[in-house]
């Protein structure tokens, strides 16, 4: 998929081009939103809002970064807005329908719960890096952080997750 041509078609409000972008990015955006918001309904709302914002603001994309960086920045900002407006929400492990098809659901649940306990910005850095496989430079652009800030958040997330999960693993072995 040539994203430059696709974005140019989107700027001309080509519905087919928007559909191609939607189909290509929906699942990665949903995974990220789900890990950020901890609720499938909210994650789906965030993805839909992201695509509405993309449709309305596609003319503002300047091709200075990768399109995926631009799109994920819209999503992350949408997630932050939703989290800030509903801080009272305390959810448990993810209710992702795919988790039942995974081999060790108990371990996956422990990992998801540990990721959910990370502070919001740290969780965003970790999810974009470890799950969505963005480069640190791209994460810095998406979250409007310095590369050092991204590296520190990822490092501290790994340390916290290691500490949280080592307790869970030791408990399971007993």
C-alpha positions in Angstrom: 0.0 0.0 0.0 1.5 3.3 -1.1 0.5 5.5 1.8 1.5 8.8 0.1 -0.9 8.1 -2.8 -3.6 6.9 -0.4 -3.4 10.0 1.7 -3.5 12.2 -1.4 -6.7 10.3 -2.4 -8.1 10.8 1.1 -7.5 14.6 0.8 -9.8 14.4 -2.3 -12.3 12.7 0.0 -12.0 9.4 -1.9 -14.2 7.0 0.2 -12.4 4.0 -1.2 -9.0 5.3 0.1 -10.5 6.0 3.5 -11.9 2.5 3.6 -8.4 1.0 2.7 -6.8 3.0 5.6 -9.6 1.9 7.9 -9.2 -1.8 7.0 -5.4 -1.6 7.3 -5.2 0.3 10.6 -8.4 -0.7 12.5 -7.0 -3.7 14.4 -3.6 -2.1 15.4 -5.5 1.0 16.6 -8.0 -1.1 18.5 -5.3 -3.1 20.2 -3.6 0.0 21.3 -6.8 1.7 22.4 -7.9 -1.4 24.3 -4.6 -1.5 26.2 -4.9 2.2 27.0 -8.6 2.4 28.0 -9.0 -1.2 29.4 -12.6 -1.4 28.0 -13.6 -2.8 24.6 -16.5 -0.4 24.1 -14.4 2.7 24.9 -11.6 1.4 22.7 -14.0 1.0 19.8 -15.3 4.5 20.4 -11.7 5.8 20.4 -11.0 4.2 17.1 -14.1 5.5 15.5 -13.4 9.0 16.9 -9.8 8.7 15.5 -11.1 8.0 12.0 -13.6 10.9 12.2 -10.8 13.2 13.3 -8.7 11.8 10.4 -11.4 12.5 7.9 -11.9 16.0 9.1 -8.2 16.8 9.5 -6.5 14.9 6.7 -5.5 18.2 5.0 -3.3 19.0 8.0 -1.0 16.0 7.4 2.2 17.4 6.0 4.2 14.2 5.1 7.0 15.2 7.6 6.5 11.9 9.4 5.1 8.5 8.6 1.3 8.4 8.2 1.0 5.7 10.9 2.8 8.1 13.3 0.2 10.8 12.5 -2.7 8.4 12.9 -1.5 6.9 16.2 -1.0 10.3 17.6 -4.6 11.1 16.9 -5.6 7.9 18.6 -3.3 8.4 21.7 -4.6 12.0 22.1 -8.2 10.6 21.8 -7.4 8.0 24.5 -5.8 10.6 26.8 -8.9 12.8 26.4 -11.2 9.9 27.2 -9.1 8.9 30.2 -9.0 12.5 31.5 -12.8 12.8 31.2 -13.5 9.5 32.9 -10.8 9.0 35.6 -13.3 7.2 37.8 -13.2 4.1 35.7 -11.2 1.2 37.2 -11.4 -1.8 35.0 -10.0 -5.3 35.5 -8.2 -7.4 32.8 -8.9 -6.9 29.2 -12.1 -8.4 27.8 -10.6 -9.0 24.4 -12.4 -11.8 22.7 -9.2 -13.1 21.2 -7.7 -14.0 24.6 -9.6 -17.2 24.8 -7.7 -18.5 21.8 -4.3 -17.9 23.4 -2.4 -20.8 24.9 -1.8 -19.6 28.5 -4.7 -17.3 29.3 -3.7 -17.1 33.0 -0.3 -15.7 32.1 -1.7 -13.4 29.5 -4.3 -12.1 32.0 -1.5 -11.4 34.5 0.5 -9.5 31.9 -2.6 -7.5 30.8 -3.3 -6.7 34.5 0.3 -5.6 35.1 0.2 -3.4 31.9 -3.1 -1.9 33.1 -1.4 -0.8 36.4 1.2 1.3 34.6 0.8 5.1 34.7 -1.0 6.3 31.5 2.0 7.8 29.7 4.3 4.9 30.7 1.6 2.5 29.4 1.3 4.4 26.1 5.1 4.3 25.6 5.3 0.6 26.4 2.3 -0.5 24.3 3.5 1.5 21.3 7.0 0.0 21.6 6.4 -3.6 22.7 3.1 -4.3 21.2 2.8 -2.1 18.1 6.5 -2.2 17.5 7.0 1.6 16.8 10.5 2.9 16.9 11.3 5.2 19.9 11.7 8.2 17.6 8.1 7.6 16.3 6.8 7.2 19.8 8.4 10.5 20.7 6.5 12.2 17.8 3.2 10.4 18.7 3.3 11.4 22.3 5.1 14.7 21.9 8.0 13.6 24.2 11.7 13.7 24.0 13.4 10.4 22.9 15.0 10.3 26.3 11.6 10.6 27.9 10.3 7.7 25.8 13.4 5.6 26.6 12.9 6.3 30.3 9.2 5.4 30.2 9.9 2.1 28.4 12.7 1.2 30.8 10.7 2.0 33.9 7.7 0.1 32.4 9.8 -3.0 31.9 11.2 -2.8 35.4 7.7 -2.4 36.9 6.3 -5.2 34.8 9.2 -7.5 35.7 8.6 -6.7 39.4 4.8 -7.2 39.2 5.1 -10.4 37.1 7.8 -12.0 39.1 5.5 -11.9 42.1 2.7 -13.5 40.1 5.0 -16.2 38.7 6.4 -17.0 42.1 2.9 -17.2 43.6 1.8 -19.6 40.8 4.8 -21.9 41.4 3.9 -22.3 45.0 
